[in-house]
């Protein structure tokens, strides 16, 4: 019973942390904030593992100018990221997409943790 209570407490704590992360996540309300956020999501086309915001290469400056002009034109974040992805390829985004096979990349760690917890609970019940 003590392990089940401990599991419940950890589960409640996990849900509270996730809820707090979702609630506290800043919204991109100003255009400067939006531009900075989008620049942090796009990888530098000519660098390795740097975002456009971190790099000062010519290609990064060009992508930054594109992002700024698209934000000024009133395009949505999804439209901007799709346009950049079409121009530079699918690997230009620093995080995997949330559609298609990208969903598996986001769900796999969660499913592994849930499966491990379920197996742990079953093993504890058998003892």
Backbone atoms as SQL, in Angstrom:
CREATE TABLE atoms (id INTEGER PRIMARY KEY, chain TEXT, resi INTEGER, resn TEXT, atom TEXT, x REAL, y REAL, z REAL);
INSERT INTO atoms VALUES
  (1, 'A', 1, 'UNK', 'N', 0.812, -1.189, 0.000),
  (2, 'A', 1, 'UNK', 'CA', 0.000, 0.000, 0.000),
  (3, 'A', 1, 'UNK', 'C', 0.857, 1.255, 0.000),
  (4, 'A', 2, 'UNK', 'N', 2.004, 1.192, 0.697),
  (5, 'A', 2, 'UNK', 'CA', 2.874, 2.356, 0.771),
  (6, 'A', 2, 'UNK', 'C', 3.402, 2.720, -0.617),
  (7, 'A', 3, 'UNK', 'N', 3.714, 1.729, -1.422),
  (8, 'A', 3, 'UNK', 'CA', 4.226, 1.982, -2.767),
  (9, 'A', 3, 'UNK', 'C', 3.135, 2.582, -3.643),
  (10, 'A', 4, 'UNK', 'N', 1.910, 2.106, -3.501),
  (11, 'A', 4, 'UNK', 'CA', 0.802, 2.648, -4.274),
  (12, 'A', 4, 'UNK', 'C', 0.554, 4.108, -3.907),
  (13, 'A', 5, 'UNK', 'N', 0.641, 4.435, -2.629),
  (14, 'A', 5, 'UNK', 'CA', 0.480, 5.816, -2.190),
  (15, 'A', 5, 'UNK', 'C', 1.603, 6.678, -2.743),
  (16, 'A', 6, 'UNK', 'N', 2.820, 6.162, -2.706),
  (17, 'A', 6, 'UNK', 'CA', 3.966, 6.879, -3.249),
  (18, 'A', 6, 'UNK', 'C', 3.783, 7.106, -4.752),
  (19, 'A', 7, 'UNK', 'N', 3.304, 6.088, -5.449),
  (20, 'A', 7, 'UNK', 'CA', 3.059, 6.210, -6.888),
  (21, 'A', 7, 'UNK', 'C', 2.025, 7.292, -7.161),
  (22, 'A', 8, 'UNK', 'N', 0.978, 7.323, -6.376),
  (23, 'A', 8, 'UNK', 'CA', -0.067, 8.335, -6.559),
  (24, 'A', 8, 'UNK', 'C', 0.484, 9.742, -6.327),
  (25, 'A', 9, 'UNK', 'N', 1.327, 9.881, -5.306),
  (26, 'A', 9, 'UNK', 'CA', 1.922, 11.187, -5.043),
  (27, 'A', 9, 'UNK', 'C', 2.812, 11.624, -6.202),
  (28, 'A', 10, 'UNK', 'N', 3.609, 10.710, -6.728),
  (29, 'A', 10, 'UNK', 'CA', 4.462, 11.040, -7.874),
  (30, 'A', 10, 'UNK', 'C', 3.626, 11.382, -9.102),
  (31, 'A', 11, 'UNK', 'N', 2.535, 10.668, -9.288),
  (32, 'A', 11, 'UNK', 'CA', 1.656, 10.937, -10.424),
  (33, 'A', 11, 'UNK', 'C', 1.023, 12.319, -10.299),
  (34, 'A', 12, 'UNK', 'N', 0.558, 12.672, -9.110),
  (35, 'A', 12, 'UNK', 'CA', -0.025, 13.994, -8.878),
  (36, 'A', 12, 'UNK', 'C', 1.031, 15.074, -9.102),
  (37, 'A', 13, 'UNK', 'N', 2.239, 14.844, -8.603),
  (38, 'A', 13, 'UNK', 'CA', 3.322, 15.816, -8.789),
  (39, 'A', 13, 'UNK', 'C', 3.639, 15.991, -10.273),
  (40, 'A', 14, 'UNK', 'N', 3.680, 14.898, -11.014),
  (41, 'A', 14, 'UNK', 'CA', 3.951, 14.945, -12.450),
  (42, 'A', 14, 'UNK', 'C', 2.880, 15.758, -13.168),
  (43, 'A', 15, 'UNK', 'N', 1.626, 15.499, -12.853),
  (44, 'A', 15, 'UNK', 'CA', 0.521, 16.229, -13.493),
  (45, 'A', 15, 'UNK', 'C', 0.598, 17.718, -13.147),
  (46, 'A', 16, 'UNK', 'N', 0.919, 18.045, -11.917),
  (47, 'A', 16, 'UNK', 'CA', 1.044, 19.447, -11.510),
  (48, 'A', 16, 'UNK', 'C', 2.184, 20.153, -12.243),
  (49, 'A', 17, 'UNK', 'N', 3.310, 19.476, -12.408),
  (50, 'A', 17, 'UNK', 'CA', 4.445, 20.074, -13.113),
  (51, 'A', 17, 'UNK', 'C', 4.098, 20.314, -14.580),
  (52, 'A', 18, 'UNK', 'N', 3.474, 19.344, -15.218),
  (53, 'A', 18, 'UNK', 'CA', 3.083, 19.497, -16.620),
  (54, 'A', 18, 'UNK', 'C', 2.067, 20.630, -16.766),
  (55, 'A', 19, 'UNK', 'N', 1.108, 20.690, -15.871),
  (56, 'A', 19, 'UNK', 'CA', 0.103, 21.755, -15.920),
  (57, 'A', 19, 'UNK', 'C', 0.757, 23.120, -15.730),
  (58, 'A', 20, 'UNK', 'N', 1.670, 23.216, -14.788),
  (59, 'A', 20, 'UNK', 'CA', 2.365, 24.484, -14.561),
  (60, 'A', 20, 'UNK', 'C', 3.186, 24.884, -15.779),
  (61, 'A', 21, 'UNK', 'N', 3.823, 23.930, -16.423),
  (62, 'A', 21, 'UNK', 'CA', 4.620, 24.235, -17.613),
  (63, 'A', 21, 'UNK', 'C', 3.748, 24.758, -18.740),
  (64, 'A', 22, 'UNK', 'N', 2.574, 24.192, -18.899),
  (65, 'A', 22, 'UNK', 'CA', 1.667, 24.636, -19.959),
  (66, 'A', 22, 'UNK', 'C', 1.116, 26.017, -19.643),
  (67, 'A', 23, 'UNK', 'N', 0.763, 26.255, -18.393),
  (68, 'A', 23, 'UNK', 'CA', 0.167, 27.538, -18.003),
  (69, 'A', 23, 'UNK', 'C', 1.204, 28.659, -18.053),
  (70, 'A', 24, 'UNK', 'N', 2.431, 28.376, -17.644),
  (71, 'A', 24, 'UNK', 'CA', 3.461, 29.404, -17.540),
  (72, 'A', 24, 'UNK', 'C', 4.138, 29.680, -18.884),
  (73, 'A', 25, 'UNK', 'N', 3.971, 28.818, -19.862),
  (74, 'A', 25, 'UNK', 'CA', 4.609, 29.009, -21.159),
  (75, 'A', 25, 'UNK', 'C', 4.214, 30.367, -21.728),
  (76, 'A', 26, 'UNK', 'N', 5.228, 31.182, -22.059),
  (77, 'A', 26, 'UNK', 'CA', 4.897, 32.519, -22.547),
  (78, 'A', 26, 'UNK', 'C', 4.266, 32.474, -23.925),
  (79, 'A', 27, 'UNK', 'N', 3.366, 33.395, -24.155),
  (80, 'A', 27, 'UNK', 'CA', 2.751, 33.503, -25.465),
  (81, 'A', 27, 'UNK', 'C', 3.475, 34.579, -26.250),
  (82, 'A', 28, 'UNK', 'N', 3.609, 34.365, -27.531),
  (83, 'A', 28, 'UNK', 'CA', 4.293, 35.316, -28.389),
  (84, 'A', 28, 'UNK', 'C', 3.311, 36.401, -28.802),
  (85, 'A', 29, 'UNK', 'N', 3.185, 37.449, -27.980),
  (86, 'A', 29, 'UNK', 'CA', 2.178, 38.465, -28.247),
  (87, 'A', 29, 'UNK', 'C', 2.716, 39.597, -29.112),
  (88, 'A', 30, 'UNK', 'N', 3.941, 40.002, -28.893),
  (89, 'A', 30, 'UNK', 'CA', 4.487, 41.076, -29.700),
  (90, 'A', 30, 'UNK', 'C', 5.233, 40.502, -30.887),
  (91, 'A', 31, 'UNK', 'N', 5.386, 41.294, -31.918),
  (92, 'A', 31, 'UNK', 'CA', 6.065, 40.790, -33.110),
  (93, 'A', 31, 'UNK', 'C', 7.538, 40.505, -32.830),
  (94, 'A', 32, 'UNK', 'N', 8.181, 41.306, -31.974),
  (95, 'A', 32, 'UNK', 'CA', 9.583, 41.048, -31.639),
  (96, 'A', 32, 'UNK', 'C', 9.734, 39.729, -30.893),
  (97, 'A', 33, 'UNK', 'N', 8.804, 39.443, -29.991),
  (98, 'A', 33, 'UNK', 'CA', 8.833, 38.178, -29.260),
  (99, 'A', 33, 'UNK', 'C', 8.584, 37.021, -30.204),
  (100, 'A', 34, 'UNK', 'N', 7.635, 37.205, -31.115),
  (101, 'A', 34, 'UNK', 'CA', 7.336, 36.161, -32.108),
  (102, 'A', 34, 'UNK', 'C', 8.537, 35.885, -32.985),
  (103, 'A', 35, 'UNK', 'N', 9.180, 36.940, -33.456),
  (104, 'A', 35, 'UNK', 'CA', 10.350, 36.781, -34.328),
  (105, 'A', 35, 'UNK', 'C', 11.462, 36.048, -33.582),
  (106, 'A', 36, 'UNK', 'N', 11.728, 36.443, -32.343),
  (107, 'A', 36, 'UNK', 'CA', 12.770, 35.787, -31.538),
  (108, 'A', 36, 'UNK', 'C', 12.441, 34.313, -31.322),
  (109, 'A', 37, 'UNK', 'N', 11.172, 34.018, -31.059),
  (110, 'A', 37, 'UNK', 'CA', 10.759, 32.627, -30.853),
  (111, 'A', 37, 'UNK', 'C', 10.953, 31.807, -32.128),
  (112, 'A', 38, 'UNK', 'N', 10.523, 32.337, -33.260),
  (113, 'A', 38, 'UNK', 'CA', 10.665, 31.619, -34.527),
  (114, 'A', 38, 'UNK', 'C', 12.137, 31.422, -34.893),
  (115, 'A', 39, 'UNK', 'N', 12.957, 32.435, -34.639),
  (116, 'A', 39, 'UNK', 'CA', 14.388, 32.309, -34.923),
  (117, 'A', 39, 'UNK', 'C', 15.036, 31.219, -34.068),
  (118, 'A', 40, 'UNK', 'N', 14.521, 30.995, -32.878),
  (119, 'A', 40, 'UNK', 'CA', 15.080, 29.952, -32.006),
  (120, 'A', 40, 'UNK', 'C', 14.650, 28.553, -32.443),
  (121, 'A', 41, 'UNK', 'N', 13.616, 28.460, -33.272),
  (122, 'A', 41, 'UNK', 'CA', 13.128, 27.157, -33.735),
  (123, 'A', 41, 'UNK', 'C', 13.786, 26.685, -35.020),
  (124, 'A', 42, 'UNK', 'N', 14.419, 27.615, -35.759),
  (125, 'A', 42, 'UNK', 'CA', 14.970, 27.299, -37.071),
  (126, 'A', 42, 'UNK', 'C', 16.483, 27.130, -36.967),
  (127, 'A', 43, 'UNK', 'N', 16.971, 26.046, -37.564),
  (128, 'A', 43, 'UNK', 'CA', 18.402, 25.749, -37.554),
  (129, 'A', 43, 'UNK', 'C', 19.107, 26.557, -38.634),
  (130, 'A', 44, 'UNK', 'N', 20.303, 26.983, -38.351),
  (131, 'A', 44, 'UNK', 'CA', 21.117, 27.688, -39.330),
  (132, 'A', 44, 'UNK', 'C', 21.393, 26.745, -40.501),
  (133, 'A', 45, 'UNK', 'N', 21.112, 27.180, -41.751),
  (134, 'A', 45, 'UNK', 'CA', 21.316, 26.297, -42.906),
  (135, 'A', 45, 'UNK', 'C', 22.773, 25.921, -43.153),
  (136, 'A', 46, 'UNK', 'N', 23.713, 26.780, -42.746),
  (137, 'A', 46, 'UNK', 'CA', 25.116, 26.495, -43.036),
  (138, 'A', 46, 'UNK', 'C', 25.931, 26.129, -41.794),
  (139, 'A', 47, 'UNK', 'N', 25.319, 26.097, -40.627),
  (140, 'A', 47, 'UNK', 'CA', 26.019, 25.768, -39.381),
  (141, 'A', 47, 'UNK', 'C', 25.551, 24.407, -38.875),
  (142, 'A', 48, 'UNK', 'N', 26.258, 23.917, -37.877),
  (143, 'A', 48, 'UNK', 'CA', 25.829, 22.674, -37.250),
  (144, 'A', 48, 'UNK', 'C', 25.306, 22.970, -35.849),
  (145, 'A', 49, 'UNK', 'N', 24.097, 22.551, -35.602),
  (146, 'A', 49, 'UNK', 'CA', 23.480, 22.604, -34.279),
  (147, 'A', 49, 'UNK', 'C', 23.382, 24.006, -33.674),
  (148, 'A', 50, 'UNK', 'N', 23.259, 25.017, -34.500),
  (149, 'A', 50, 'UNK', 'CA', 23.007, 26.371, -34.023),
  (150, 'A', 50, 'UNK', 'C', 21.679, 26.839, -34.587),
  (151, 'A', 51, 'UNK', 'N', 20.972, 27.611, -33.799),
  (152, 'A', 51, 'UNK', 'CA', 19.740, 28.188, -34.326),
  (153, 'A', 51, 'UNK', 'C', 20.089, 29.429, -35.127),
  (154, 'A', 52, 'UNK', 'N', 19.138, 29.898, -35.894),
  (155, 'A', 52, 'UNK', 'CA', 19.319, 31.120, -36.666),
  (156, 'A', 52, 'UNK', 'C', 19.580, 32.291, -35.714),
  (157, 'A', 53, 'UNK', 'N', 18.971, 32.259, -34.546),
  (158, 'A', 53, 'UNK', 'CA', 19.158, 33.321, -33.561),
  (159, 'A', 53, 'UNK', 'C', 20.582, 33.349, -33.015),
  (160, 'A', 54, 'UNK', 'N', 21.243, 32.204, -32.933),
  (161, 'A', 54, 'UNK', 'CA', 22.587, 32.115, -32.370),
  (162, 'A', 54, 'UNK', 'C', 23.687, 32.380, -33.395),
  (163, 'A', 55, 'UNK', 'N', 23.401, 32.186, -34.657),
  (164, 'A', 55, 'UNK', 'CA', 24.419, 32.270, -35.696),
  (165, 'A', 55, 'UNK', 'C', 24.472, 33.661, -36.322),
  (166, 'A', 56, 'UNK', 'N', 25.666, 34.017, -36.799),
  (167, 'A', 56, 'UNK', 'CA', 25.832, 35.288, -37.508),
  (168, 'A', 56, 'UNK', 'C', 26.249, 35.066, -38.961),
  (169, 'A', 57, 'UNK', 'N', 26.073, 33.848, -39.453),
  (170, 'A', 57, 'UNK', 'CA', 26.441, 33.572, -40.844),
  (171, 'A', 57, 'UNK', 'C', 25.476, 34.278, -41.800),
  (172, 'A', 58, 'UNK', 'N', 25.912, 34.406, -43.051),
  (173, 'A', 58, 'UNK', 'CA', 25.097, 35.093, -44.055),
  (174, 'A', 58, 'UNK', 'C', 23.761, 34.384, -44.274),
  (175, 'A', 59, 'UNK', 'N', 23.789, 33.046, -44.266),
  (176, 'A', 59, 'UNK', 'CA', 22.542, 32.307, -44.481),
  (177, 'A', 59, 'UNK', 'C', 21.569, 32.505, -43.322),
  (178, 'A', 60, 'UNK', 'N', 22.093, 32.595, -42.102),
  (179, 'A', 60, 'UNK', 'CA', 21.231, 32.847, -40.947),
  (180, 'A', 60, 'UNK', 'C', 20.625, 34.234, -41.004),
  (181, 'A', 61, 'UNK', 'N', 21.418, 35.203, -41.413),
  (182, 'A', 61, 'UNK', 'CA', 20.898, 36.564, -41.536),
  (183, 'A', 61, 'UNK', 'C', 19.792, 36.632, -42.590),
  (184, 'A', 62, 'UNK', 'N', 19.954, 35.853, -43.677),
  (185, 'A', 62, 'UNK', 'CA', 18.920, 35.820, -44.714),
  (186, 'A', 62, 'UNK', 'C', 17.632, 35.195, -44.182),
  (187, 'A', 63, 'UNK', 'N', 17.766, 34.109, -43.419),
  (188, 'A', 63, 'UNK', 'CA', 16.582, 33.454, -42.849),
  (189, 'A', 63, 'UNK', 'C', 15.911, 34.381, -41.840),
  (190, 'A', 64, 'UNK', 'N', 16.701, 35.076, -41.045),
  (191, 'A', 64, 'UNK', 'CA', 16.130, 36.035, -40.093),
  (192, 'A', 64, 'UNK', 'C', 15.335, 37.126, -40.805),
  (193, 'A', 65, 'UNK', 'N', 15.890, 37.609, -41.917),
  (194, 'A', 65, 'UNK', 'CA', 15.182, 38.639, -42.696),
  (195, 'A', 65, 'UNK', 'C', 13.874, 38.092, -43.251),
  (196, 'A', 66, 'UNK', 'N', 13.901, 36.824, -43.705),
  (197, 'A', 66, 'UNK', 'CA', 12.671, 36.180, -44.201),
  (198, 'A', 66, 'UNK', 'C', 11.628, 36.089, -43.095),
  (199, 'A', 67, 'UNK', 'N', 12.059, 35.658, -41.927),
  (200, 'A', 67, 'UNK', 'CA', 11.134, 35.514, -40.801),
  (201, 'A', 67, 'UNK', 'C', 10.526, 36.871, -40.446),
  (202, 'A', 68, 'UNK', 'N', 11.360, 37.883, -40.365),
  (203, 'A', 68, 'UNK', 'CA', 10.873, 39.218, -40.028),
  (204, 'A', 68, 'UNK', 'C', 9.865, 39.720, -41.054),
  (205, 'A', 69, 'UNK', 'N', 10.160, 39.521, -42.339),
  (206, 'A', 69, 'UNK', 'CA', 9.231, 39.994, -43.374),
  (207, 'A', 69, 'UNK', 'C', 7.918, 39.222, -43.350),
  (208, 'A', 70, 'UNK', 'N', 7.970, 37.928, -43.066),
  (209, 'A', 70, 'UNK', 'CA', 6.737, 37.147, -43.011),
  (210, 'A', 70, 'UNK', 'C', 5.893, 37.500, -41.786),
  (211, 'A', 71, 'UNK', 'N', 6.536, 37.777, -40.660),
  (212, 'A', 71, 'UNK', 'CA', 5.795, 38.204, -39.474),
  (213, 'A', 71, 'UNK', 'C', 5.144, 39.551, -39.745),
  (214, 'A', 72, 'UNK', 'N', 5.901, 40.456, -40.368),
  (215, 'A', 72, 'UNK', 'CA', 5.369, 41.777, -40.707),
  (216, 'A', 72, 'UNK', 'C', 4.205, 41.666, -41.687),
  (217, 'A', 73, 'UNK', 'N', 4.275, 40.674, -42.591),
  (218, 'A', 73, 'UNK', 'CA', 3.201, 40.468, -43.564),
  (219, 'A', 73, 'UNK', 'C', 1.959, 39.840, -42.936),
  (220, 'A', 74, 'UNK', 'N', 2.072, 39.389, -41.686),
  (221, 'A', 74, 'UNK', 'CA', 0.908, 38.855, -40.990),
  (222, 'A', 74, 'UNK', 'C', 0.716, 37.357, -41.113),
  (223, 'A', 75, 'UNK', 'N', 1.746, 36.642, -41.561),
  (224, 'A', 75, 'UNK', 'CA', 1.624, 35.184, -41.662),
  (225, 'A', 75, 'UNK', 'C', 1.667, 34.560, -40.274),
  (226, 'A', 76, 'UNK', 'N', 1.015, 33.404, -40.147),
  (227, 'A', 76, 'UNK', 'CA', 1.004, 32.690, -38.872),
  (228, 'A', 76, 'UNK', 'C', 2.335, 31.958, -38.679),
  (229, 'A', 77, 'UNK', 'N', 2.596, 31.541, -37.451),
  (230, 'A', 77, 'UNK', 'CA', 3.824, 30.809, -37.159),
  (231, 'A', 77, 'UNK', 'C', 3.922, 29.536, -37.988),
  (232, 'A', 78, 'UNK', 'N', 2.809, 28.837, -38.111),
  (233, 'A', 78, 'UNK', 'CA', 2.788, 27.597, -38.896),
  (234, 'A', 78, 'UNK', 'C', 3.108, 27.876, -40.353),
  (235, 'A', 79, 'UNK', 'N', 2.531, 28.922, -40.912),
  (236, 'A', 79, 'UNK', 'CA', 2.815, 29.273, -42.302),
  (237, 'A', 79, 'UNK', 'C', 4.291, 29.624, -42.497),
  (238, 'A', 80, 'UNK', 'N', 4.844, 30.362, -41.557),
  (239, 'A', 80, 'UNK', 'CA', 6.245, 30.762, -41.651),
  (240, 'A', 80, 'UNK', 'C', 7.161, 29.546, -41.581),
  (241, 'A', 81, 'UNK', 'N', 6.935, 28.674, -40.616),
  (242, 'A', 81, 'UNK', 'CA', 7.775, 27.488, -40.471),
  (243, 'A', 81, 'UNK', 'C', 7.631, 26.555, -41.672),
  (244, 'A', 82, 'UNK', 'N', 6.426, 26.442, -42.210),
  (245, 'A', 82, 'UNK', 'CA', 6.215, 25.606, -43.394),
  (246, 'A', 82, 'UNK', 'C', 6.943, 26.184, -44.599),
  (247, 'A', 83, 'UNK', 'N', 6.897, 27.493, -44.774),
  (248, 'A', 83, 'UNK', 'CA', 7.589, 28.141, -45.885),
  (249, 'A', 83, 'UNK', 'C', 9.097, 27.928, -45.789),
  (250, 'A', 84, 'UNK', 'N', 9.645, 28.098, -44.594),
  (251, 'A', 84, 'UNK', 'CA', 11.084, 27.905, -44.400),
  (252, 'A', 84, 'UNK', 'C', 11.462, 26.443, -44.595),
  (253, 'A', 85, 'UNK', 'N', 10.611, 25.548, -44.124),
  (254, 'A', 85, 'UNK', 'CA', 10.870, 24.116, -44.281),
  (255, 'A', 85, 'UNK', 'C', 10.838, 23.722, -45.755),
  (256, 'A', 86, 'UNK', 'N', 9.916, 24.301, -46.515),
  (257, 'A', 86, 'UNK', 'CA', 9.847, 24.025, -47.953),
  (258, 'A', 86, 'UNK', 'C', 11.087, 24.549, -48.672),
  (259, 'A', 87, 'UNK', 'N', 11.597, 25.694, -48.241),
  (260, 'A', 87, 'UNK', 'CA', 12.746, 26.298, -48.906),
  (261, 'A', 87, 'UNK', 'C', 14.065, 25.623, -48.551),
  (262, 'A', 88, 'UNK', 'N', 14.228, 25.206, -47.305),
  (263, 'A', 88, 'UNK', 'CA', 15.520, 24.694, -46.846),
  (264, 'A', 88, 'UNK', 'C', 15.529, 23.195, -46.527),
  (265, 'A', 89, 'UNK', 'N', 14.406, 22.539, -46.611),
  (266, 'A', 89, 'UNK', 'CA', 14.351, 21.104, -46.328),
  (267, 'A', 89, 'UNK', 'C', 13.770, 20.810, -44.958),
  (268, 'A', 90, 'UNK', 'N', 13.446, 19.545, -44.746),
  (269, 'A', 90, 'UNK', 'CA', 12.761, 19.143, -43.513),
  (270, 'A', 90, 'UNK', 'C', 13.658, 19.176, -42.284),
  (271, 'A', 91, 'UNK', 'N', 14.979, 19.192, -42.478),
  (272, 'A', 91, 'UNK', 'CA', 15.890, 19.189, -41.328),
  (273, 'A', 91, 'UNK', 'C', 16.223, 20.580, -40.821),
  (274, 'A', 92, 'UNK', 'N', 15.575, 21.609, -41.338),
  (275, 'A', 92, 'UNK', 'CA', 15.892, 22.973, -40.929),
  (276, 'A', 92, 'UNK', 'C', 15.285, 23.336, -39.575),
  (277, 'A', 93, 'UNK', 'N', 14.292, 22.598, -39.134),
  (278, 'A', 93, 'UNK', 'CA', 13.682, 22.861, -37.824),
  (279, 'A', 93, 'UNK', 'C', 14.452, 22.120, -36.741),
  (280, 'A', 94, 'UNK', 'N', 14.662, 22.791, -35.601),
  (281, 'A', 94, 'UNK', 'CA', 15.422, 22.181, -34.513),
  (282, 'A', 94, 'UNK', 'C', 14.633, 21.135, -33.740),
  (283, 'A', 95, 'UNK', 'N', 13.311, 21.199, -33.785),
  (284, 'A', 95, 'UNK', 'CA', 12.494, 20.192, -33.113),
  (285, 'A', 95, 'UNK', 'C', 11.718, 19.411, -34.162),
  (286, 'A', 96, 'UNK', 'N', 11.469, 18.132, -33.899),
  (287, 'A', 96, 'UNK', 'CA', 10.730, 17.335, -34.876),
  (288, 'A', 96, 'UNK', 'C', 9.292, 17.832, -35.020),
  (289, 'A', 97, 'UNK', 'N', 8.721, 17.572, -36.173),
  (290, 'A', 97, 'UNK', 'CA', 7.348, 18.014, -36.405),
  (291, 'A', 97, 'UNK', 'C', 6.387, 17.242, -35.510),
  (292, 'A', 98, 'UNK', 'N', 5.204, 17.785, -35.364),
  (293, 'A', 98, 'UNK', 'CA', 4.197, 17.136, -34.521),
  (294, 'A', 98, 'UNK', 'C', 3.152, 16.435, -35.376),
  (295, 'A', 99, 'UNK', 'N', 3.520, 16.088, -36.589),
  (296, 'A', 99, 'UNK', 'CA', 2.619, 15.330, -37.451),
  (297, 'A', 99, 'UNK', 'C', 3.412, 14.206, -38.097),
  (298, 'A', 100, 'UNK', 'N', 2.715, 13.206, -38.581),
  (299, 'A', 100, 'UNK', 'CA', 3.374, 12.079, -39.237),
  (300, 'A', 100, 'UNK', 'C', 4.257, 11.312, -38.277),
  (301, 'A', 101, 'UNK', 'N', 5.476, 11.003, -38.720),
  (302, 'A', 101, 'UNK', 'CA', 6.404, 10.250, -37.888),
  (303, 'A', 101, 'UNK', 'C', 6.943, 11.070, -36.727),
  (304, 'A', 102, 'UNK', 'N', 6.854, 12.399, -36.830),
  (305, 'A', 102, 'UNK', 'CA', 7.286, 13.250, -35.730),
  (306, 'A', 102, 'UNK', 'C', 6.503, 12.999, -34.455),
  (307, 'A', 103, 'UNK', 'N', 5.265, 12.574, -34.596),
  (308, 'A', 103, 'UNK', 'CA', 4.435, 12.265, -33.431),
  (309, 'A', 103, 'UNK', 'C', 5.077, 11.131, -32.628),
  (310, 'A', 104, 'UNK', 'N', 5.639, 10.156, -33.321),
  (311, 'A', 104, 'UNK', 'CA', 6.295, 9.051, -32.624),
  (312, 'A', 104, 'UNK', 'C', 7.482, 9.539, -31.805),
  (313, 'A', 105, 'UNK', 'N', 8.218, 10.520, -32.333),
  (314, 'A', 105, 'UNK', 'CA', 9.361, 11.054, -31.591),
  (315, 'A', 105, 'UNK', 'C', 8.928, 11.754, -30.312),
  (316, 'A', 106, 'UNK', 'N', 7.762, 12.369, -30.319),
  (317, 'A', 106, 'UNK', 'CA', 7.258, 13.044, -29.134),
  (318, 'A', 106, 'UNK', 'C', 6.606, 12.057, -28.161),
  (319, 'A', 107, 'UNK', 'N', 5.925, 11.044, -28.681),
  (320, 'A', 107, 'UNK', 'CA', 5.177, 10.131, -27.813),
  (321, 'A', 107, 'UNK', 'C', 6.015, 8.997, -27.238),
  (322, 'A', 108, 'UNK', 'N', 7.068, 8.583, -27.916),
  (323, 'A', 108, 'UNK', 'CA', 7.845, 7.428, -27.480),
  (324, 'A', 108, 'UNK', 'C', 8.372, 7.567, -26.055),
  (325, 'A', 109, 'UNK', 'N', 9.015, 8.675, -25.681),
  (326, 'A', 109, 'UNK', 'CA', 9.488, 8.766, -24.284),
  (327, 'A', 109, 'UNK', 'C', 8.352, 8.671, -23.264),
  (328, 'A', 110, 'UNK', 'N', 7.232, 9.286, -23.565),
  (329, 'A', 110, 'UNK', 'CA', 6.091, 9.237, -22.654),
  (330, 'A', 110, 'UNK', 'C', 5.566, 7.819, -22.526),
  (331, 'A', 111, 'UNK', 'N', 5.452, 7.124, -23.652),
  (332, 'A', 111, 'UNK', 'CA', 4.965, 5.748, -23.616),
  (333, 'A', 111, 'UNK', 'C', 5.923, 4.835, -22.864),
  (334, 'A', 112, 'UNK', 'N', 7.222, 5.050, -23.002),
  (335, 'A', 112, 'UNK', 'CA', 8.207, 4.237, -22.289),
  (336, 'A', 112, 'UNK', 'C', 8.074, 4.453, -20.786),
  (337, 'A', 113, 'UNK', 'N', 7.907, 5.699, -20.360),
  (338, 'A', 113, 'UNK', 'CA', 7.761, 5.988, -18.926),
  (339, 'A', 113, 'UNK', 'C', 6.474, 5.369, -18.381),
  (340, 'A', 114, 'UNK', 'N', 5.379, 5.492, -19.113),
  (341, 'A', 114, 'UNK', 'CA', 4.104, 4.914, -18.671),
  (342, 'A', 114, 'UNK', 'C', 4.215, 3.389, -18.594),
  (343, 'A', 115, 'UNK', 'N', 4.843, 2.776, -19.591),
  (344, 'A', 115, 'UNK', 'CA', 5.010, 1.312, -19.581),
  (345, 'A', 115, 'UNK', 'C', 5.884, 0.883, -18.401),
  (346, 'A', 116, 'UNK', 'N', 6.951, 1.614, -18.144),
  (347, 'A', 116, 'UNK', 'CA', 7.827, 1.275, -17.019),
  (348, 'A', 116, 'UNK', 'C', 7.089, 1.401, -15.691),
  (349, 'A', 117, 'UNK', 'N', 6.284, 2.438, -15.561),
  (350, 'A', 117, 'UNK', 'CA', 5.500, 2.595, -14.330),
  (351, 'A', 117, 'UNK', 'C', 4.481, 1.473, -14.177),
  (352, 'A', 118, 'UNK', 'N', 3.832, 1.097, -15.262),
  (353, 'A', 118, 'UNK', 'CA', 2.840, 0.018, -15.206),
  (354, 'A', 118, 'UNK', 'C', 3.507, -1.299, -14.830),
  (355, 'A', 119, 'UNK', 'N', 4.658, -1.566, -15.404),
  (356, 'A', 119, 'UNK', 'CA', 5.385, -2.804, -15.085),
  (357, 'A', 119, 'UNK', 'C', 5.825, -2.770, -13.619),
  (358, 'A', 120, 'UNK', 'N', 6.290, -1.622, -13.164),
  (359, 'A', 120, 'UNK', 'CA', 6.717, -1.499, -11.762),
  (360, 'A', 120, 'UNK', 'C', 5.568, -1.741, -10.800),
  (361, 'A', 121, 'UNK', 'N', 4.412, -1.198, -11.117),
  (362, 'A', 121, 'UNK', 'CA', 3.235, -1.395, -10.246),
  (363, 'A', 121, 'UNK', 'C', 2.834, -2.863, -10.230),
  (364, 'A', 122, 'UNK', 'N', 2.853, -3.503, -11.393),
  (365, 'A', 122, 'UNK', 'CA', 2.479, -4.927, -11.438),
  (366, 'A', 122, 'UNK', 'C', 3.458, -5.795, -10.657),
  (367, 'A', 123, 'UNK', 'N', 4.743, -5.486, -10.774),
  (368, 'A', 123, 'UNK', 'CA', 5.752, -6.263, -10.039),
  (369, 'A', 123, 'UNK', 'C', 5.600, -6.064, -8.540),
  (370, 'A', 124, 'UNK', 'N', 5.264, -4.872, -8.119),
  (371, 'A', 124, 'UNK', 'CA', 5.058, -4.596, -6.690),
  (372, 'A', 124, 'UNK', 'C', 3.817, -5.305, -6.174),
  (373, 'A', 125, 'UNK', 'N', 2.789, -5.390, -7.009),
  (374, 'A', 125, 'UNK', 'CA', 1.555, -6.075, -6.574),
  (375, 'A', 125, 'UNK', 'C', 1.789, -7.571, -6.406),
  (376, 'A', 126, 'UNK', 'N', 2.645, -8.151, -7.230),
  (377, 'A', 126, 'UNK', 'CA', 2.916, -9.590, -7.136),
  (378, 'A', 126, 'UNK', 'C', 3.656, -9.940, -5.859),
  (379, 'A', 127, 'UNK', 'N', 4.446, -9.031, -5.342),
  (380, 'A', 127, 'UNK', 'CA', 5.235, -9.305, -4.130),
  (381, 'A', 127, 'UNK', 'C', 4.404, -9.168, -2.938);
